[in-house]
Amino acid sequence: MFPATDLNIGVQEADFTKLMHKNELKSLFDRLGYNYRPAKFNAIFNKSVQLTSDQILKGAFPPPDFSTVRGIMLAVVEMHDL
């Protein structure tokens, strides 16, 4: 997903930072071709909750089982660098 390109098709930055349920995020990334095994996705999701809290919600925690597309994207990058 490339935000600059996505703006051409009507996707806004707010769409990347909107809180979404874990199952909805899994389904979205599956449809985009990022098919993570359940344990891997759970690790990514858990990291995304922390990153969403820190970087998007400025210290507030999202409701249980909610994160953002941006949080997932940041978690994948951060976990890849480990």
Residue, then its C-alpha position, 0 to 999 in steps of 0.5 A: m500500500f502506497p499512500a501517495t498512489d492511493l490518494n489518486i484512487g480516493v484513499q486518504e491518510a485517515d483511512f490508514t489511521k482509522l481503528m479497525h477490528k483485528n479480523e477486519l485488518k487480517s482480511l484486508f491484508d489477506r486480500l492484498g496478498y499478505n497472507y501471514r500464518p495465524a501466529k505471525f499475524n498475532a505477533i504483528f497485530n500485538k506490535s501494531v497495537q503498541l505502535t498505534s497507541d504510541q504514534i497515532l493515538k498519542g499514548a491512548f490505547p485502542p479498544p481490545d482487538f482494534s488497531t490501524v492499517r498504519g499500525i500494522m504497516l509499522a509493525v511489519v517494518e519494525m519486526h522485519d528489522l529485528 
